[in-house]
Amino acid sequence: MTELSTNISNTLSTLNQPYILPLIYASGVRLSTLFLGSMTPLKIKLVFATSFFLINIISVSMPGRLDGELAKEIETSKKTSKKISKKISKKTSNNKPLSPSPISIVGGRTLIAPAPWAFAIWGPIYISEFLLILLILSTSSTSPLFQTLQTVSPYWFLSNLSQALWCASFRTSYVLSPNPLSNISSPTYLTLTTLCLLKSHAVLVSSGSPWYITLPIALHGGWTSAASLVNINGALAYKLNSPTLQLLLGHLSLAAAVSLAAYVSSGGGGGTVPIVLSWALRSLGDGMRTRVKGKEGNLYGASSIGKIADLGSAITAGFGIWGIKMQRSDGVWGK
């Protein structure tokens, strides 16, 4: 068993190359077009189940992602009670993680860094999606729900594939690589994940699907929307760009989050996505307050970003409440 696991790991490592991942995604897109034809309820069930249990769950459980290493760094710093060094610009020659990480709150360079508590949202996301898949698997084949799920199935499949490719590329070997294709890989795949999830949600809303069907995907899509902005800012932070450029991108990211919340709620997409964005923005404000208090890392504009994030959180929460009242199947979002 150990030998089999080693062989699988070695095979995945060989395939995990920046020029191979786009080929995998392109193959996935081609495969997803097969879902657009007439599919039986059984095939639709298999698409949803295999996408979630095989592609998604297995990929996110693979160790070595930068967020996992960052979590270890935070935990280590708490246990040792040592301050992280301010010298964040020195890269290691053997592709080991920078210490501290440019994407960390204390000592980091990015201005879009959520507080650790924000990641607790993954619990509700995966629990709700797990229950959703069980519901789909147990639904009678004669249910009209499958007409909608057939339309959703290619986007659901691609969202899980994109997240798997993000898991493969959100690693030190990519962000520290001199290859530009490596540098843009993780932001690209996470953004594709978001687009596919939001499209899935829009289709479900336009069909008038009940809340317990739309909620899991809205939670996931709302969070990856915020995570995509975090990832884009993090990619810039790893490339040692100017503080001015980092600040500009931070402001644009906050504006993008608020704009998306406004578009979803006003377009009849409901309140879940805006409320998740509000959660994310609140954590960004908390993250920057922690950095300013610790006086380590990139402080240029950190205080203003924190205040704007807090304001954006309040605004998007308002959009969320409004979106709950405005949700409708014939809105712009569903189209």
Summary of the structure (lengths in Angstrom):
residues: 335
radius of gyration: 20.3
end to end distance: 49.0
largest distance: 62.4
contacts: 1124
relative contact order: 0.12
helix: 73%
strand: 0%
